[in-house]
Amino acid sequence: MSEQRAAPGRNCLLCPRLVAFREANRQAHPDWHNAPVESFGPPDAELLIVGLAPGLRGANKTSRPFTGDAAGILLYSTLCKFSFAKGNYGERADDGLRLQNCRVTNAVRCVPPQNKPVASEVSACRKFLLGELTTLPRPKVVLALGTIAHNAVLRTLGFTQNSARFSHGAIHRLQSGPQLADSYHCSRYNTNTGRLTGAMFEDVFAGIRKLLD
C-alpha cells in the first residue's frame, strides 16, 4: 500500500476523544471491530461514496462501512439496484457482497460518541480521504452523504464551502477533479422522519448512473 493510499492503523492516536471512546468500547465489547474502518470496494472505482463516520453497532462492530445498521440496508439495496453492487447484503462483512465500480468510505474512520464527530476529527482524517480522492485512477463522481461529508470532500480537494453548497440531489461540476453529488444521509433518523425516502435516494443514483454510462 502506497503512502498516499495509507489508512489509519488499528490503534490510530490522532483524535484523543475517539481513542478514549474506542478503548471504552473495546472493554465493553471485546468481540467487536472497535478500530478505524477501512474503505470498501475496488480502489479504481469511478464512484466514491463518502459517509460521515462508522456507526457504533454498524461498521464499528462489523468492520465494513455501512454494515450492520439501518443505513446499510438502504444503501446496499440501492447499489444493487443500480448495478454498483452484486450479491446479497447480509449485514455482516463476510456476506459475500461485492461492489462494482463503486467504493465506500467515511470522512471520519473511527466511531464518534453519539455518532457526531467534531471538526478537529474530520480534519485529522482528511489525509486518508485525500488518498481516496487523489490515487490514480481518480473517481469521476463523489457522492457525499450529508453536509459534513460534502464539506469534507470540498476541503480535501482544496475548495471552500462557498464553492458548492450542499443540496440534496445536486451535482456540482467543480473546476477540477471529480463531480460532486449530494444526498441526505441514509440514516434511520432521516428515513424515519421522511427527510429521505427510498425514491429520493434512488433518484440520486439514477443521476449518477447517467453520468457514468
PyMOL commands that set and color helices and strands:
alter all, ss='L'
color gray80, all
select helices_A, chain A and resi 16-28+59-62+70-81+113-115+119-124+126-134+147-156+161-163+188-192+198-212
alter helices_A, ss='H'
color red, helices_A
select strands_A, chain A and resi 47-51+85-86+98-99+102-106+141-145+171-172+179-183
alter strands_A, ss='S'
color yellow, strands_A
deselect
rebuild
show_as cartoon
